[in-house]
Amino acid sequence: MNQILDITLTSRKIVSQFLKGYTLAQLNTIPEGFNNNLIWNIGHIIVTQQVLVYKLSGLPMMVSEEMVEKYKKGTKPEHIATQEELAEMKDLLFETINQTKLDFENKNFKNFTEYPTSTGYTLKSAQDAMAFNDFHEGLHIGIMMSIRKFI
């Protein structure tokens, strides 16, 4: 499990560079030909990890329901993210993974509701969810690398 979480932390370090390297206006820009922006992808990454690992395990998430509604699967940017949202994302980017690591160490993931992903792979445990999450974050980092070329 440590290796999976180490990969997640590496992913989050890459994502954090987007938060540091672009202005709020740039993070909110949806380039022509794209359906979303950098900040939506970052919020989506944070929310998805929480939903897949915590919600499916029946545990409280570290993100608000409001944030889930804005960034969950099937959404798109429908508002301009604020400086406050940006600050919250900066905090949550690593706090969520550090807490996940502690929760795995403390064996807090006892139950899990199986979930068939859109890729056809069925998640059967919180560990499956974290492994799949690394794949999911990699996809979104690729999208973000494409978006940055146009802002």
N, C-alpha and C positions, 0 to 999 in steps of 0.2 A: 504493500500500500504506500510505503514511503516513496517509492519510485514514481508512482502515479501522481502523488502530491508534489513531488519535486518538479515534474513536468508541468503541472499546473502553475506552480510558482514561476517557472521560466516563461510560460505563456503570459502570465500577468505582468511580468517585467517588460515584455515586449509591448503589451497594451499600454502600460504606464507611460512609455515613451511618446505615445500619441497624445496623451493628456498633457505632457510637458512641452511637446513640440509644436502645438497648434493653438491658435487663439480660440476663444469661445465661438466667435463668428465662423471660423474655419471648421471647427468641430460640428457646427450646426448646418454647414453647407451640404446640400444634396446635389452632387454633380449631375449634369445631363446624362441620361441613360441609366441612372441608378435609382433604386427605390428607397434608399436610406442614406444616413450620414455616419460619420465616425462616432459621434456621441451615442447614437442609437445602438450601434454595434457594441459599444462598451457597456451600456446599460443592459442590453440583451444578454451579453456574456455573463454578467453578474447575476441577473435574474434567473437565467436558465440553470446555472449551477445550483442555486438555492432551491428551485422548484424540483429539479431532478433528484437531488440528494436529500434535502430536508423534507419538502412537502410530501414526496412519495414515501418517505420513511415515517410520516406522521409526526414530525418534529417541527417546532417553531422556526420560521425563517428569519434571517437577519435583515431582510428587505421588507418594506411596507407593501401592503396590497396595492396601493396607488402606484408604486414603482413597478410591481408585477404587471398591472394593467397597461402601463405605458410601453413596456419592453418585452412582454412575453411573445412566444411564437405566434406568428400571424399578424402582428402589429407592424406599424410603420410610423415614422416620425410625424406627429400631428401637432407638435408644439415646438417652440424654440426653447431648448434647455437653458436654464439659468445658471448663474455663477454658483448658486447654492447647490443645485443638482450636480454640477461639476465637482464641487468640493466633497459632496457625499459619495460620489462615485470613486474619487481618489481614495477616500477612506475605506470604502467597501471592497475595493479591488483586492486588497491584501487581508483585511480583517476577516472577510468571509472564509478565505482559504486557511488562515491561521486557526480560526475556530473549527473548521472542518477537520484539520489535522488533530487538534485536541479531542474532538468528538470521536474520531476513529480510535485514537489511543485509549480513550476511556470506554470504548465499546458501547457508545450510545446509540448506534444504529442496529436496532434489534428487529424491527419490522420493516417491510418494504412492499409496496403495491407494484406488482409487475407493470411495466409500461412498454408498449411496442413503439419504437421510434419511427420517424418518417423514413428512415433508411432501411427499415425492415428488420432491424435488430431489436430484440426484446430485452430490456433491462430487468434483471431479476434480483438485484441487491444494490445497496448503496455503493459498494465497491464497483459494480458494473457501471453505475451511474457516473462515478468519478472518472472511470476509464473512458467512457463515451464522451464525457464532458471535455476531456482533453482533445479528442477528435473534433468536437463541435467548436471549441475555441480556435483550433487551427484553421478551420474553414473560415471563421469570421475574421481572423487575422489576415488571411489571404484577401478577403473582400476589402478590408481596411487598407491594405497595401495598394490595392487597385484604386480605391477612392482618393487616396492622398496624391495620386498623380494628377488629379483634376481640380485640386483646390489651391 
